[in-house]
Amino acid sequence: MSGGDTLMDTVLPPELIEAARKEGKVSYYSALELNVAERLGKLFEAKYPGISVRVERSGAERIFQRIAQEQGSGINAVDVANSTDPAHYLDWKQRGWLAPYLPEDVAKHFPADQFDADGLYATSCAWLEAIGYNTGLVKPEDAPKSYADLLDPKWVGKIVKAHPGYSGAILTATFVLTRDLGWPYLEKLAQQKVLQVQSAADPPKKILLGERAVMADGNDYNLVLLKDAGKPVQAVYATEGSPLIIVPSGVFSNAPNPNAARLFQSFFFSAETQQMLVDVFAHRSFHAMVREKSGHVPLADIKLLKANPAEVLAQSESIKARYTKLFGV
């Protein structure tokens, strides 16, 4: 977006940039896919020469465990973290681990329900968990249109699905599906001889390769990008609704590089960076100045299933345990 630079530069005090340069580095823990997290790091380094970004990428639940271990041991290693499990921010807030810092872009251009009232974190990007299929293996008229359709006997042994024990996005999706459709739905789905994978990025890869014809969940942006590249895949936004995955980002109160952390957070939420996430990676942004890419289904046209992070936090361990027992993995 033109003007993104100007917008960000006008709101950042030069002394913050100077203090960040003196620190010379920022430690960024991310549950975004590695190519996305690394692109953010490289763009930041190009914009602010002399400050290096150390990207630590893992699944959201692994990041959560790692930060808990580090903080419990008095190791101050993380500057900024973003997780695909918003419940993590409630836990970190409760423990006093997050520092109040709300980039001006967020205060000016984001809806109030996408940032913490105390300014401790905000939604850096979002996407949907979708159904999808390989168009070379499944005709559009035969493709599932709903979660209920996945229970059809014709899909036995043809479905791939990600695991809530690894992926924060899938944990959120599992929460909303069991809330809205009930556990009996997942019990029936587990009878479909489902191929279980870890990350929410894995099901799109499996249907692309033709290892499975249909995915029960997975990140919609992976399918959108593959389809844009001419690959035989199609995302389906289920008639019951699609789980909305929001990815907050926050600065840690004991960050070893507090100024670089705040500079990185401001960069992350700038119109320029947010537009890049939409254009290059088909993520969703709540920044009012950012526009959806032509040909992509806008959020406004999709029935969204939203999770209450406090409820996800309260139920996360029981969801993981029950799911693991059901699917035997």
SVG drawing of the C-alpha trace seen along z (x, -y; Angstrom):
<svg xmlns="http://www.w3.org/2000/svg" viewBox="-25 -12 49 58">
<polyline fill="none" stroke="black" stroke-width="0.4" points="0.0,0.0 1.4,-3.4 1.9,-5.6 2.4,-2.7 5.9,-3.9 4.9,-7.4 2.1,-6.3 4.5,-4.3 7.4,-6.7 5.3,-9.7 4.2,-7.9 7.5,-6.4 9.7,-8.6 13.3,-8.7 14.6,-8.0 12.7,-4.6 14.5,-3.7 17.8,-4.9 17.4,-2.9 16.4,0.2 19.5,-0.2 21.7,-0.2 20.1,3.1 20.8,4.4 18.6,7.4 15.1,8.7 13.9,12.2 10.7,13.1 8.7,16.2 6.1,17.1 3.5,19.7 3.1,18.3 4.5,20.5 8.3,20.3 8.2,18.5 5.9,15.9 7.8,15.3 11.1,15.2 9.7,12.7 8.7,10.4 12.1,10.7 13.9,9.9 11.6,6.9 12.2,5.5 16.0,5.9 15.8,4.1 13.8,1.2 16.0,0.9 19.6,1.8 21.7,2.8 18.9,4.7 18.8,8.4 15.7,10.6 16.1,14.0 13.0,16.0 12.0,18.9 9.2,20.7 7.1,23.6 3.5,24.7 1.6,22.5 1.3,25.1 5.1,25.7 5.8,22.0 3.5,21.7 5.3,24.5 8.7,23.1 7.9,19.6 6.4,21.1 9.7,23.0 11.9,20.0 9.9,17.6 9.8,20.2 13.6,20.6 14.1,16.8 15.4,16.9 14.5,13.7 14.8,14.8 11.6,13.7 11.0,10.1 7.8,10.5 5.6,13.5 2.7,14.2 0.5,17.3 -2.4,18.8 -4.0,19.6 -5.4,16.3 -6.0,18.0 -2.2,17.9 -2.4,14.1 -4.9,14.4 -2.6,16.7 0.4,14.4 -1.6,11.3 -2.7,13.0 0.9,13.8 2.1,10.3 4.4,11.4 3.2,8.9 4.2,5.2 1.6,2.5 2.5,1.3 -0.2,0.4 1.2,-0.7 -0.5,-3.8 -1.7,-2.0 -3.7,0.3 -5.2,-2.5 -6.2,-4.5 -7.1,-1.8 -8.2,1.5 -11.6,2.3 -11.7,2.3 -12.5,6.1 -9.1,6.8 -6.9,5.5 -6.6,5.9 -8.2,3.1 -5.0,2.7 -2.9,2.5 -1.0,5.7 -1.6,7.4 -3.5,7.1 -4.5,9.2 -1.6,9.2 -3.4,11.2 -6.1,13.8 -7.4,16.6 -10.0,19.3 -10.0,23.1 -11.6,24.5 -12.7,27.7 -10.9,28.3 -10.5,30.8 -8.3,31.8 -10.2,30.8 -8.4,33.5 -9.9,36.2 -13.2,34.7 -15.8,32.9 -17.2,29.7 -20.7,31.1 -19.5,34.1 -17.4,32.0 -18.4,31.6 -20.2,28.3 -20.5,28.7 -19.0,30.5 -22.0,32.9 -21.0,33.9 -17.7,35.2 -19.5,38.0 -20.7,39.5 -19.4,43.1 -17.8,42.1 -15.1,40.2 -13.9,43.1 -10.1,43.2 -10.0,40.1 -9.9,37.3 -6.9,35.6 -7.0,33.5 -4.7,31.6 -4.2,32.1 -5.2,29.7 -2.4,30.9 0.1,29.4 -1.7,26.5 -3.3,23.6 -5.4,22.9 -6.8,26.4 -7.4,26.2 -9.6,23.2 -11.3,24.9 -11.9,28.0 -13.3,25.8 -15.9,24.1 -16.9,27.3 -17.5,29.3 -19.3,26.2 -21.6,25.9 -21.8,29.4 -21.0,31.4 -18.5,34.1 -20.7,36.8 -19.8,35.1 -16.1,35.7 -16.8,39.2 -18.5,39.9 -15.7,38.2 -13.1,40.4 -14.8,43.4 -13.9,42.1 -10.3,43.5 -8.9,40.0 -5.2,39.3 -4.0,37.3 -1.2,34.7 0.3,32.1 0.1,28.5 -2.9,26.7 -0.6,26.1 -0.2,29.9 -3.7,30.9 -3.5,28.6 -0.2,30.2 -1.6,33.7 -4.6,32.9 -2.3,31.2 -0.1,34.3 -3.3,36.4 -2.5,38.4 -6.1,37.6 -8.9,36.2 -10.5,34.0 -9.3,32.0 -11.6,31.6 -9.6,28.6 -6.5,26.6 -5.6,23.0 -7.6,21.5 -4.7,19.3 -2.6,22.3 -5.4,23.4 -6.0,19.9 -2.3,19.4 -2.0,22.9 -5.1,22.1 -3.7,18.7 -0.6,20.7 -2.8,22.9 -2.8,26.0 -5.8,28.3 -7.2,27.4 -10.3,25.6 -11.2,24.1 -14.7,24.7 -16.3,22.4 -18.7,24.8 -22.4,23.9 -22.3,24.3 -19.6,21.6 -15.8,21.4 -13.7,21.1 -12.0,17.7 -8.3,17.9 -6.9,14.7 -3.2,14.4 -2.3,11.9 1.1,10.4 2.5,9.0 5.7,7.6 7.0,9.3 7.6,7.3 11.0,8.7 12.1,8.6 15.9,8.5 15.5,6.0 12.5,3.9 13.0,1.0 13.6,3.3 10.6,5.3 8.3,2.2 9.8,1.2 9.1,4.6 5.5,4.6 4.9,1.2 6.4,2.5 4.2,5.6 1.0,3.5 1.8,0.9 -0.4,0.6 2.5,1.6 3.3,4.8 -0.4,5.7 -1.0,5.2 2.0,7.5 0.5,10.2 -2.8,10.0 -1.2,9.7 1.7,12.2 0.4,14.8 -3.5,14.5 -3.8,13.7 -6.6,11.5 -6.0,8.1 -8.2,5.9 -6.3,2.7 -8.9,0.3 -6.5,-0.9 -5.7,2.6 -7.7,4.0 -8.5,7.7 -6.8,9.0 -9.0,9.2 -10.5,12.6 -10.2,13.7 -13.4,14.2 -13.7,11.3 -14.3,12.0 -17.7,10.2 -19.0,12.9 -18.1,15.8 -20.1,17.1 -17.6,16.9 -17.4,19.1 -15.7,17.1 -14.2,18.5 -14.1,17.0 -10.4,17.3 -11.2,17.6 -13.4,20.6 -10.7,22.1 -8.1,21.6 -10.4,23.3 -11.1,26.3 -7.8,26.7 -6.3,29.6 -9.6,31.5 -10.1,30.9 -6.6,32.2 -7.0,35.3 -10.5,36.2 -9.5,35.6 -6.3,37.7 -8.4,40.6 -11.0,40.3 -8.6,40.3 -6.0,42.6 -3.1,40.3"/>
</svg>
